[in-house]
Amino acid sequence: MKRLAVMLVATVFLGSCGAQEQGQQVGEARNESRSIQPGDAKSVRARLTMGAGELRVGGAADALMEGDFSYNVADWKPQIGYEVGGEKGELTVKQGSGGSGSLGGDARNEWDLRLNDEVPTDLVVKMGAGESDLDLDSLALTGLDLQMGAGETTVDLTGDYAQGFDVSLKGGVGEATVLVPSDRR
């Protein structure tokens, strides 16, 4: 297994404001679980958008998506939508309307998402600030578009994929570790 480490540096100024300084109210911890069934979709585009927090994505979901969400800023309540048009599903999971905000002080925002291994998935991840662990080696990926602002991410693409797909990684300030399959000759 090859290990490719990519340092991502941007020419943007990263502020260190906490959620309280952004006018966000830190409250009691909230924990929610959600599950989405694929319906008639034969493939899906999944768009995950998190302004700030910790994101874990993996496989082994019985449903199209199974997720556990923990947050303590009420405005960050995840908004989840799913529509099917023809044989294509459109799944969106995005941080609530509290804006991107930033983690600081006691603010917490953690998502643990599991996707179905069998449904061909075009995955789009937009991460503002924080940490992410994308364990994608068991998924039937048809594409990956990862955009991160600031923080650390690990992406595991060591799976035995049936066909090739495009990967786009764009970053700001932080570090990305991308695991790819070793050459098999």
N, C-alpha and C positions, 0 to 999 in steps of 0.2 A: 504494500500500500504506500503510495507516495503521499507526502505531506507537503502542501503548498501553503506557505504563510505569506500573506499579503498585508503590508502596512498601508493603511489608507490615510492620507493626509490631505487636508483641504486648506484653502486660504480664507477660511471663515473664522470669525471670532466666536468662540463657544463660551457663553455666559454660564455662571454657576448658580443661577437663581433656583431656589427650591419652590415647591408647589405653593407654599404659604406666601411667598413673595410674588407669585403670579396671580394672587387673589383667589386661589383654589382653597377650599375648605377641607382639611383632613379630618375625617370622621372615623366611625367605627368600621372595622374590617367587614367586607361583604364577600361572600363566597357563593358562586353560582355555577351550575353545570348545564350545558346545552348539548343537544344532539340533533343533527340534521340528516334526514333520510334522502337518498339520491333521487327517488321518484323514477321517472322514465329516462333520466339522463344517462347517456352512454359515455360521456366525458364531461369534465368540469373545468372551469377557470375559477380558481380560488384566489381572492384578493384579501390579504391580511394587512391591516394598517394600524400601527401602534405608535403613538406620539412619544411615549416614554414608558419604560418598564423592562420587564423580563419576559421574553417570549421563548417557549419551547414548542417545537413542532416535530412530530414523529408519525409513525404509521400504526397499523394494527387496530384501526377502528372498525367495528362491525357496521356502523352507520357510515354515511359519507364523511361526516365530521363529528367528533365528540370533543367537547372542551370543558375545562375547569378554569374559572376566572376568579381571581382574588384581587380586590382593590379597596382603597379606603378614601378615595376622592369620588364623591357621588357622581360628578360630571363625567368621570371616566368609565362609567358603566358601558360595557361593550354593546355595540349595535350589530346585530346579526341579521343578514338577509339571504334569501335563497330563491331563485327563480329558474324555471326550466322553459326553454324555448326550443321546440323540436326535440333533438336528442342531446342538446348542450345545456349544462347547468351553469349558473353564475352564483357563486357563493361569495359573500362579503362579510368580513368580520373586521370591525373598525372600532377604535377607541372612541368613546362618547364625545359629545360636543364641547367638552371642557377645553378644547384646543390641544395643541401638542403638549403644553406645560413642560415641566421637567421634574425629575425626582429630586427630592431633597428633604431634609428633616425626616419626618415620619411617613411621608407619602409612599404608598406601595401600589404597584400595578403588575400583576403576574398572570400570564396566560399559559396554560398547558393544553395544546391542541393535538389531537390525533386524527389523521386522515386515513381514508380507506386505501388499502394497498392495491386493490384490483381496478378501481376506476381511474382511467387515464386523466391526469391532472396537469394543467398549466398553472403553475404557482407564481403569484406575484406577492412579494413581501416588501412593505415600506415601513422602515423602522426609524423613528426620529432619534431617540437617545436611549441607551441602555444596553442590555445584553441579550443575545439570542443564541439558541442552540437548535439548529435545523438538522435533524437526523432523518435524512430523506432517502436513505439507501434501500428501503423496502417499498417505496412508492412507485407507481407506474407514471413517472414524470414524462410530460411531453414538452415542457419548457420551464425555465426558472428565471425570474427577474427579481433580483434583490437590490434594494436601495436602502442604504443605511446612512444616518446622519453622523452620530457620534456614539462610540462604544465598542463593544467586542462582539464578534459573532464567530461561530463555528458552523460550517456547512459540511455534512457528510454526503458525498455523492459516490460512494464506493459500491453502490448496488450493481446488480447484474441486469442492466436495462435491455429490454427487447429491441429498442431502436434508439438512435442518437437523438439529441435534442439540443436546442440553443440555451445557453446560460449567459445572463448579463448580470454583472456585479458592479455596482456603483457605490462609492463610499465617501464619507466626509472625514471625520477625525476618529481614529481608532485602529483596531486590528481585526483582520479577518483571517481565519484559518479554514482552508478549503481542502477537504480530503477527497482525492480522486482515485479511481481504480488503477492498480499497477498495470503496466503493459503485459498482455498475455500473448505470447508468440509461440 
